[in-house]
Amino acid sequence: MGEPQDYDRKEILYRIGTFFLLVGVGLLIFFMMSEAEQNPIFSYFCWSMVLLIVGFLFRAQYKKALPPSGRFSILKKLKSKPKEEAKK
């Protein structure tokens, strides 16, 4: 009863960071709405900043490995041919 297959701790932190970012943006919007009503609630602003920073930190820990897109593959093949011909 250990960890599930394909379990990645950093991916979970990435998702939690996304959640914190969304909640932080929501609190920031609530703060702006309270500011528009001339009754600012600064605890919304403070919590939104804390959650945004923590969310960015969590998301920064996980870098997805991107497969090569294959763009410009023809140019790369053409560029590598002169080097091979020079060796012969």
Biopython code that builds the backbone (N, CA, C, O; Angstrom):
import numpy as np
from Bio.PDB.StructureBuilder import StructureBuilder

atoms = [
    (1, "MET", "N", (0.823, -1.177, 0.000)),
    (1, "MET", "CA", (0.000, 0.000, 0.000)),
    (1, "MET", "C", (0.873, 1.249, 0.000)),
    (1, "MET", "O", (0.636, 2.192, 0.755)),
    (2, "GLY", "N", (1.875, 1.236, -0.853)),
    (2, "GLY", "CA", (2.760, 2.389, -0.973)),
    (2, "GLY", "C", (2.185, 3.420, -1.921)),
    (2, "GLY", "O", (0.973, 3.605, -2.030)),
    (3, "GLU", "N", (3.085, 4.070, -2.587)),
    (3, "GLU", "CA", (2.679, 5.109, -3.528)),
    (3, "GLU", "C", (2.090, 4.489, -4.783)),
    (3, "GLU", "O", (2.520, 3.417, -5.207)),
    (4, "PRO", "N", (1.112, 5.153, -5.379)),
    (4, "PRO", "CA", (0.541, 4.631, -6.626)),
    (4, "PRO", "C", (1.568, 4.646, -7.755)),
    (4, "PRO", "O", (2.584, 5.339, -7.691)),
    (5, "GLN", "N", (1.277, 3.874, -8.773)),
    (5, "GLN", "CA", (2.168, 3.827, -9.926)),
    (5, "GLN", "C", (2.156, 5.192, -10.614)),
    (5, "GLN", "O", (1.121, 5.857, -10.655)),
    (6, "ASP", "N", (3.278, 5.603, -11.142)),
    (6, "ASP", "CA", (3.462, 6.896, -11.803)),
    (6, "ASP", "C", (3.214, 8.067, -10.853)),
    (6, "ASP", "O", (2.771, 9.132, -11.283)),
    (7, "TYR", "N", (3.498, 7.875, -9.570)),
    (7, "TYR", "CA", (3.334, 8.939, -8.581)),
    (7, "TYR", "C", (4.543, 9.854, -8.642)),
    (7, "TYR", "O", (5.682, 9.388, -8.610)),
    (8, "ASP", "N", (4.302, 11.143, -8.730)),
    (8, "ASP", "CA", (5.381, 12.118, -8.742)),
    (8, "ASP", "C", (5.028, 13.227, -7.752)),
    (8, "ASP", "O", (4.069, 13.971, -7.955)),
    (9, "ARG", "N", (5.801, 13.327, -6.697)),
    (9, "ARG", "CA", (5.537, 14.302, -5.644)),
    (9, "ARG", "C", (5.546, 15.723, -6.193)),
    (9, "ARG", "O", (4.731, 16.551, -5.788)),
    (10, "LYS", "N", (6.464, 16.008, -7.111)),
    (10, "LYS", "CA", (6.562, 17.361, -7.653)),
    (10, "LYS", "C", (5.357, 17.717, -8.512)),
    (10, "LYS", "O", (4.964, 18.882, -8.577)),
    (11, "GLU", "N", (4.770, 16.728, -9.167)),
    (11, "GLU", "CA", (3.578, 17.012, -9.965)),
    (11, "GLU", "C", (2.400, 17.371, -9.062)),
    (11, "GLU", "O", (1.592, 18.236, -9.401)),
    (12, "ILE", "N", (2.308, 16.704, -7.913)),
    (12, "ILE", "CA", (1.253, 17.035, -6.953)),
    (12, "ILE", "C", (1.461, 18.460, -6.430)),
    (12, "ILE", "O", (0.504, 19.225, -6.310)),
    (13, "LEU", "N", (2.714, 18.814, -6.120)),
    (13, "LEU", "CA", (2.997, 20.172, -5.666)),
    (13, "LEU", "C", (2.662, 21.197, -6.747)),
    (13, "LEU", "O", (2.202, 22.296, -6.438)),
    (14, "TYR", "N", (2.886, 20.846, -8.001)),
    (14, "TYR", "CA", (2.551, 21.724, -9.122)),
    (14, "TYR", "C", (1.046, 21.989, -9.142)),
    (14, "TYR", "O", (0.609, 23.123, -9.338)),
    (15, "ARG", "N", (0.271, 20.948, -8.940)),
    (15, "ARG", "CA", (-1.191, 21.105, -8.944)),
    (15, "ARG", "C", (-1.678, 21.891, -7.730)),
    (15, "ARG", "O", (-2.598, 22.702, -7.841)),
    (16, "ILE", "N", (-1.065, 21.653, -6.577)),
    (16, "ILE", "CA", (-1.422, 22.426, -5.385)),
    (16, "ILE", "C", (-1.058, 23.893, -5.599)),
    (16, "ILE", "O", (-1.799, 24.786, -5.189)),
    (17, "GLY", "N", (0.079, 24.138, -6.239)),
    (17, "GLY", "CA", (0.472, 25.509, -6.557)),
    (17, "GLY", "C", (-0.525, 26.190, -7.472)),
    (17, "GLY", "O", (-0.814, 27.375, -7.308)),
    (18, "THR", "N", (-1.052, 25.450, -8.435)),
    (18, "THR", "CA", (-2.080, 26.005, -9.316)),
    (18, "THR", "C", (-3.324, 26.373, -8.515)),
    (18, "THR", "O", (-3.927, 27.422, -8.741)),
    (19, "PHE", "N", (-3.703, 25.514, -7.586)),
    (19, "PHE", "CA", (-4.856, 25.801, -6.724)),
    (19, "PHE", "C", (-4.617, 27.072, -5.912)),
    (19, "PHE", "O", (-5.494, 27.932, -5.827)),
    (20, "PHE", "N", (-3.424, 27.191, -5.314)),
    (20, "PHE", "CA", (-3.110, 28.383, -4.529)),
    (20, "PHE", "C", (-3.144, 29.637, -5.395)),
    (20, "PHE", "O", (-3.602, 30.689, -4.949)),
    (21, "LEU", "N", (-2.662, 29.528, -6.629)),
    (21, "LEU", "CA", (-2.709, 30.680, -7.531)),
    (21, "LEU", "C", (-4.146, 31.108, -7.810)),
    (21, "LEU", "O", (-4.463, 32.298, -7.786)),
    (22, "LEU", "N", (-5.001, 30.145, -8.071)),
    (22, "LEU", "CA", (-6.397, 30.477, -8.362)),
    (22, "LEU", "C", (-7.089, 31.103, -7.155)),
    (22, "LEU", "O", (-7.823, 32.080, -7.297)),
    (23, "VAL", "N", (-6.858, 30.546, -5.975)),
    (23, "VAL", "CA", (-7.465, 31.109, -4.765)),
    (23, "VAL", "C", (-6.889, 32.500, -4.492)),
    (23, "VAL", "O", (-7.617, 33.404, -4.082)),
    (24, "GLY", "N", (-5.584, 32.670, -4.720)),
    (24, "GLY", "CA", (-4.959, 33.980, -4.528)),
    (24, "GLY", "C", (-5.524, 35.030, -5.465)),
    (24, "GLY", "O", (-5.758, 36.167, -5.057)),
    (25, "VAL", "N", (-5.744, 34.659, -6.719)),
    (25, "VAL", "CA", (-6.345, 35.596, -7.673)),
    (25, "VAL", "C", (-7.774, 35.924, -7.250)),
    (25, "VAL", "O", (-8.202, 37.074, -7.346)),
    (26, "GLY", "N", (-8.504, 34.927, -6.786)),
    (26, "GLY", "CA", (-9.867, 35.166, -6.314)),
    (26, "GLY", "C", (-9.897, 36.129, -5.136)),
    (26, "GLY", "O", (-10.731, 37.034, -5.094)),
    (27, "LEU", "N", (-8.996, 35.943, -4.180)),
    (27, "LEU", "CA", (-8.944, 36.856, -3.036)),
    (27, "LEU", "C", (-8.541, 38.263, -3.462)),
    (27, "LEU", "O", (-9.027, 39.249, -2.908)),
    (28, "LEU", "N", (-7.653, 38.351, -4.444)),
    (28, "LEU", "CA", (-7.259, 39.666, -4.944)),
    (28, "LEU", "C", (-8.445, 40.371, -5.605)),
    (28, "LEU", "O", (-8.607, 41.583, -5.467)),
    (29, "ILE", "N", (-9.259, 39.620, -6.312)),
    (29, "ILE", "CA", (-10.466, 40.196, -6.923)),
    (29, "ILE", "C", (-11.441, 40.648, -5.837)),
    (29, "ILE", "O", (-12.047, 41.713, -5.952)),
    (30, "PHE", "N", (-11.595, 39.840, -4.779)),
    (30, "PHE", "CA", (-12.463, 40.249, -3.670)),
    (30, "PHE", "C", (-11.943, 41.528, -3.013)),
    (30, "PHE", "O", (-12.722, 42.404, -2.637)),
    (31, "PHE", "N", (-10.612, 41.628, -2.877)),
    (31, "PHE", "CA", (-10.046, 42.850, -2.305)),
    (31, "PHE", "C", (-10.353, 44.051, -3.190)),
    (31, "PHE", "O", (-10.724, 45.114, -2.691)),
    (32, "MET", "N", (-10.201, 43.887, -4.507)),
    (32, "MET", "CA", (-10.489, 44.999, -5.422)),
    (32, "MET", "C", (-11.964, 45.391, -5.372)),
    (32, "MET", "O", (-12.306, 46.571, -5.456)),
    (33, "MET", "N", (-12.826, 44.398, -5.235)),
    (33, "MET", "CA", (-14.258, 44.702, -5.126)),
    (33, "MET", "C", (-14.561, 45.433, -3.818)),
    (33, "MET", "O", (-15.384, 46.348, -3.798)),
    (34, "SER", "N", (-13.906, 45.039, -2.730)),
    (34, "SER", "CA", (-14.128, 45.733, -1.460)),
    (34, "SER", "C", (-13.544, 47.147, -1.510)),
    (34, "SER", "O", (-14.078, 48.065, -0.888)),
    (35, "GLU", "N", (-12.460, 47.317, -2.242)),
    (35, "GLU", "CA", (-11.871, 48.650, -2.417)),
    (35, "GLU", "C", (-12.811, 49.550, -3.218)),
    (35, "GLU", "O", (-12.919, 50.744, -2.938)),
    (36, "ALA", "N", (-13.486, 48.983, -4.207)),
    (36, "ALA", "CA", (-14.423, 49.757, -5.022)),
    (36, "ALA", "C", (-15.621, 50.220, -4.194)),
    (36, "ALA", "O", (-16.235, 51.239, -4.507)),
    (37, "GLU", "N", (-15.948, 49.486, -3.154)),
    (37, "GLU", "CA", (-17.070, 49.863, -2.284)),
    (37, "GLU", "C", (-16.628, 50.770, -1.141)),
    (37, "GLU", "O", (-17.400, 51.021, -0.215)),
    (38, "GLN", "N", (-15.404, 51.259, -1.198)),
    (38, "GLN", "CA", (-14.849, 52.168, -0.186)),
    (38, "GLN", "C", (-14.759, 51.527, 1.195)),
    (38, "GLN", "O", (-14.773, 52.227, 2.207)),
    (39, "ASN", "N", (-14.665, 50.190, 1.239)),
    (39, "ASN", "CA", (-14.519, 49.477, 2.504)),
    (39, "ASN", "C", (-13.482, 48.372, 2.300)),
    (39, "ASN", "O", (-13.829, 47.191, 2.289)),
    (40, "PRO", "N", (-12.199, 48.754, 2.136)),
    (40, "PRO", "CA", (-11.193, 47.736, 1.809)),
    (40, "PRO", "C", (-10.955, 46.762, 2.962)),
    (40, "PRO", "O", (-10.870, 47.153, 4.126)),
    (41, "ILE", "N", (-10.853, 45.507, 2.609)),
    (41, "ILE", "CA", (-10.548, 44.455, 3.582)),
    (41, "ILE", "C", (-9.134, 43.976, 3.259)),
    (41, "ILE", "O", (-8.925, 43.180, 2.344)),
    (42, "PHE", "N", (-8.169, 44.479, 4.030)),
    (42, "PHE", "CA", (-6.773, 44.230, 3.718)),
    (42, "PHE", "C", (-6.347, 42.795, 3.979)),
    (42, "PHE", "O", (-5.324, 42.350, 3.458)),
    (43, "SER", "N", (-7.108, 42.073, 4.769)),
    (43, "SER", "CA", (-6.747, 40.668, 4.987)),
    (43, "SER", "C", (-6.886, 39.878, 3.685)),
    (43, "SER", "O", (-6.136, 38.929, 3.458)),
    (44, "TYR", "N", (-7.842, 40.262, 2.824)),
    (44, "TYR", "CA", (-7.948, 39.613, 1.510)),
    (44, "TYR", "C", (-6.678, 39.850, 0.701)),
    (44, "TYR", "O", (-6.153, 38.939, 0.060)),
    (45, "PHE", "N", (-6.195, 41.089, 0.745)),
    (45, "PHE", "CA", (-4.989, 41.418, -0.011)),
    (45, "PHE", "C", (-3.779, 40.654, 0.520)),
    (45, "PHE", "O", (-3.000, 40.095, -0.253)),
    (46, "CYS", "N", (-3.628, 40.634, 1.836)),
    (46, "CYS", "CA", (-2.471, 39.948, 2.433)),
    (46, "CYS", "C", (-2.499, 38.454, 2.129)),
    (46, "CYS", "O", (-1.483, 37.883, 1.733)),
    (47, "TRP", "N", (-3.645, 37.822, 2.312)),
    (47, "TRP", "CA", (-3.738, 36.387, 2.037)),
    (47, "TRP", "C", (-3.554, 36.092, 0.551)),
    (47, "TRP", "O", (-2.985, 35.063, 0.184)),
    (48, "SER", "N", (-4.033, 36.992, -0.301)),
    (48, "SER", "CA", (-3.855, 36.750, -1.737)),
    (48, "SER", "C", (-2.380, 36.804, -2.104)),
    (48, "SER", "O", (-1.919, 35.995, -2.910)),
    (49, "MET", "N", (-1.630, 37.742, -1.528)),
    (49, "MET", "CA", (-0.199, 37.828, -1.829)),
    (49, "MET", "C", (0.540, 36.591, -1.315)),
    (49, "MET", "O", (1.410, 36.054, -2.000)),
    (50, "VAL", "N", (0.192, 36.145, -0.115)),
    (50, "VAL", "CA", (0.836, 34.944, 0.438)),
    (50, "VAL", "C", (0.557, 33.736, -0.455)),
    (50, "VAL", "O", (1.471, 32.982, -0.787)),
    (51, "LEU", "N", (-0.700, 33.555, -0.841)),
    (51, "LEU", "CA", (-1.058, 32.399, -1.665)),
    (51, "LEU", "C", (-0.450, 32.484, -3.065)),
    (51, "LEU", "O", (-0.051, 31.465, -3.628)),
    (52, "LEU", "N", (-0.377, 33.683, -3.627)),
    (52, "LEU", "CA", (0.239, 33.828, -4.945)),
    (52, "LEU", "C", (1.726, 33.482, -4.899)),
    (52, "LEU", "O", (2.234, 32.806, -5.794)),
    (53, "ILE", "N", (2.413, 33.936, -3.876)),
    (53, "ILE", "CA", (3.848, 33.639, -3.759)),
    (53, "ILE", "C", (4.071, 32.146, -3.544)),
    (53, "ILE", "O", (4.925, 31.544, -4.195)),
    (54, "VAL", "N", (3.307, 31.548, -2.635)),
    (54, "VAL", "CA", (3.452, 30.108, -2.382)),
    (54, "VAL", "C", (3.089, 29.309, -3.633)),
    (54, "VAL", "O", (3.745, 28.316, -3.949)),
    (55, "GLY", "N", (2.053, 29.738, -4.339)),
    (55, "GLY", "CA", (1.657, 29.059, -5.569)),
    (55, "GLY", "C", (2.745, 29.111, -6.624)),
    (55, "GLY", "O", (3.028, 28.108, -7.278)),
    (56, "PHE", "N", (3.360, 30.280, -6.794)),
    (56, "PHE", "CA", (4.448, 30.387, -7.765)),
    (56, "PHE", "C", (5.648, 29.543, -7.345)),
    (56, "PHE", "O", (6.304, 28.935, -8.191)),
    (57, "LEU", "N", (5.937, 29.502, -6.054)),
    (57, "LEU", "CA", (7.060, 28.683, -5.583)),
    (57, "LEU", "C", (6.802, 27.195, -5.820)),
    (57, "LEU", "O", (7.701, 26.467, -6.242)),
    (58, "PHE", "N", (5.590, 26.750, -5.550)),
    (58, "PHE", "CA", (5.261, 25.340, -5.774)),
    (58, "PHE", "C", (5.336, 24.991, -7.253)),
    (58, "PHE", "O", (5.844, 23.932, -7.622)),
    (59, "ARG", "N", (4.831, 25.880, -8.097)),
    (59, "ARG", "CA", (4.825, 25.599, -9.534)),
    (59, "ARG", "C", (6.234, 25.649, -10.120)),
    (59, "ARG", "O", (6.515, 24.967, -11.105)),
    (60, "ALA", "N", (7.116, 26.444, -9.531)),
    (60, "ALA", "CA", (8.471, 26.584, -10.065)),
    (60, "ALA", "C", (9.318, 25.338, -9.813)),
    (60, "ALA", "O", (10.336, 25.144, -10.477)),
    (61, "GLN", "N", (8.916, 24.501, -8.873)),
    (61, "GLN", "CA", (9.708, 23.311, -8.557)),
    (61, "GLN", "C", (9.577, 22.220, -9.600)),
    (61, "GLN", "O", (10.428, 21.335, -9.681)),
    (62, "TYR", "N", (8.534, 22.271, -10.389)),
    (62, "TYR", "CA", (8.265, 21.180, -11.334)),
    (62, "TYR", "C", (8.418, 21.699, -12.751)),
    (62, "TYR", "O", (7.685, 22.592, -13.176)),
    (63, "LYS", "N", (9.359, 21.146, -13.470)),
    (63, "LYS", "CA", (9.556, 21.496, -14.870)),
    (63, "LYS", "C", (9.195, 20.284, -15.710)),
    (63, "LYS", "O", (9.819, 19.229, -15.599)),
    (64, "LYS", "N", (8.184, 20.445, -16.550)),
    (64, "LYS", "CA", (7.765, 19.344, -17.403)),
    (64, "LYS", "C", (8.793, 19.153, -18.518)),
    (64, "LYS", "O", (9.265, 20.118, -19.118)),
    (65, "ALA", "N", (9.125, 17.901, -18.779)),
    (65, "ALA", "CA", (10.029, 17.596, -19.879)),
    (65, "ALA", "C", (9.238, 17.682, -21.176)),
    (65, "ALA", "O", (8.303, 16.914, -21.401)),
    (66, "LEU", "N", (9.619, 18.608, -22.007)),
    (66, "LEU", "CA", (8.906, 18.798, -23.261)),
    (66, "LEU", "C", (9.573, 17.988, -24.364)),
    (66, "LEU", "O", (10.781, 18.105, -24.570)),
    (67, "PRO", "N", (8.814, 17.178, -25.067)),
    (67, "PRO", "CA", (9.397, 16.463, -26.199)),
    (67, "PRO", "C", (9.691, 17.449, -27.323)),
    (67, "PRO", "O", (9.011, 18.469, -27.446)),
    (68, "PRO", "N", (10.688, 17.157, -28.137)),
    (68, "PRO", "CA", (10.982, 18.064, -29.247)),
    (68, "PRO", "C", (9.778, 18.170, -30.177)),
    (68, "PRO", "O", (9.128, 17.173, -30.491)),
    (69, "SER", "N", (9.498, 19.374, -30.602)),
    (69, "SER", "CA", (8.295, 19.611, -31.401)),
    (69, "SER", "C", (8.458, 19.168, -32.847)),
    (69, "SER", "O", (7.463, 18.960, -33.542)),
    (70, "GLY", "N", (9.670, 19.025, -33.302)),
    (70, "GLY", "CA", (9.887, 18.621, -34.687)),
    (70, "GLY", "C", (9.899, 19.796, -35.649)),
    (70, "GLY", "O", (10.049, 19.614, -36.857)),
    (71, "ARG", "N", (9.741, 20.995, -35.118)),
    (71, "ARG", "CA", (9.792, 22.167, -35.981)),
    (71, "ARG", "C", (11.203, 22.351, -36.508)),
    (71, "ARG", "O", (12.178, 22.123, -35.792)),
    (72, "PHE", "N", (11.304, 22.747, -37.706)),
    (72, "PHE", "CA", (12.573, 23.009, -38.375)),
    (72, "PHE", "C", (13.442, 21.761, -38.473)),
    (72, "PHE", "O", (14.663, 21.874, -38.571)),
    (73, "SER", "N", (12.841, 20.578, -38.447)),
    (73, "SER", "CA", (13.633, 19.350, -38.527)),
    (73, "SER", "C", (14.325, 19.235, -39.879)),
    (73, "SER", "O", (15.438, 18.715, -39.955)),
    (74, "ILE", "N", (13.694, 19.706, -40.936)),
    (74, "ILE", "CA", (14.316, 19.655, -42.265)),
    (74, "ILE", "C", (15.552, 20.542, -42.286)),
    (74, "ILE", "O", (16.583, 20.158, -42.838)),
    (75, "LEU", "N", (15.457, 21.722, -41.691)),
    (75, "LEU", "CA", (16.612, 22.615, -41.658)),
    (75, "LEU", "C", (17.751, 22.021, -40.831)),
    (75, "LEU", "O", (18.921, 22.175, -41.182)),
    (76, "LYS", "N", (17.415, 21.351, -39.746)),
    (76, "LYS", "CA", (18.453, 20.732, -38.924)),
    (76, "LYS", "C", (19.156, 19.616, -39.680)),
    (76, "LYS", "O", (20.369, 19.448, -39.557)),
    (77, "LYS", "N", (18.391, 18.846, -40.468)),
    (77, "LYS", "CA", (18.996, 17.778, -41.263)),
    (77, "LYS", "C", (19.903, 18.360, -42.331)),
    (77, "LYS", "O", (20.999, 17.848, -42.558)),
    (78, "LEU", "N", (19.464, 19.416, -42.988)),
    (78, "LEU", "CA", (20.283, 20.048, -44.020)),
    (78, "LEU", "C", (21.534, 20.676, -43.425)),
    (78, "LEU", "O", (22.593, 20.667, -44.053)),
    (79, "LYS", "N", (21.424, 21.209, -42.244)),
    (79, "LYS", "CA", (22.561, 21.842, -41.595)),
    (79, "LYS", "C", (23.604, 20.813, -41.165)),
    (79, "LYS", "O", (24.800, 21.102, -41.193)),
    (80, "SER", "N", (23.172, 19.623, -40.771)),
    (80, "SER", "CA", (24.122, 18.612, -40.305)),
    (80, "SER", "C", (24.822, 17.906, -41.457)),
    (80, "SER", "O", (25.881, 17.319, -41.237)),
    (81, "LYS", "N", (24.286, 17.933, -42.679)),
    (81, "LYS", "CA", (24.909, 17.254, -43.818)),
    (81, "LYS", "C", (26.269, 17.822, -44.188)),
    (81, "LYS", "O", (27.176, 17.031, -44.446)),
    (82, "PRO", "N", (26.480, 19.127, -44.233)),
    (82, "PRO", "CA", (27.816, 19.616, -44.597)),
    (82, "PRO", "C", (28.900, 19.152, -43.628)),
    (82, "PRO", "O", (30.038, 18.943, -44.049)),
    (83, "LYS", "N", (28.589, 18.988, -42.374)),
    (83, "LYS", "CA", (29.581, 18.515, -41.417)),
    (83, "LYS", "C", (29.962, 17.074, -41.722)),
    (83, "LYS", "O", (31.132, 16.704, -41.624)),
    (84, "GLU", "N", (28.976, 16.259, -42.092)),
    (84, "GLU", "CA", (29.255, 14.861, -42.412)),
    (84, "GLU", "C", (30.081, 14.754, -43.689)),
    (84, "GLU", "O", (30.965, 13.903, -43.781)),
    (85, "GLU", "N", (29.807, 15.603, -44.674)),
    (85, "GLU", "CA", (30.560, 15.580, -45.925)),
    (85, "GLU", "C", (31.993, 16.030, -45.700)),
    (85, "GLU", "O", (32.898, 15.541, -46.376)),
    (86, "ALA", "N", (32.222, 16.935, -44.782)),
    (86, "ALA", "CA", (33.573, 17.413, -44.510)),
    (86, "ALA", "C", (34.411, 16.324, -43.854)),
    (86, "ALA", "O", (35.626, 16.284, -44.048)),
    (87, "LYS", "N", (33.790, 15.450, -43.090)),
    (87, "LYS", "CA", (34.515, 14.366, -42.432)),
    (87, "LYS", "C", (34.969, 13.321, -43.430)),
    (87, "LYS", "O", (35.993, 12.671, -43.217)),
    (88, "LYS", "N", (34.219, 13.141, -44.534)),
    (88, "LYS", "CA", (34.557, 12.115, -45.531)),
    (88, "LYS", "C", (35.692, 12.573, -46.343)),
    (88, "LYS", "O", (36.136, 11.858, -47.242)),
]
sb = StructureBuilder()
sb.init_structure("model")
sb.init_model(0)
sb.init_chain("A")
sb.init_seg("    ")
for serial, (resi, resn, name, xyz) in enumerate(atoms, 1):
    if name == "N":
        sb.init_residue(resn, " ", resi, " ")
    sb.init_atom(name, np.array(xyz, "f"), 0.0, 1.0, " ", f" {name:<3s}", serial, name[0])
structure = sb.get_structure()
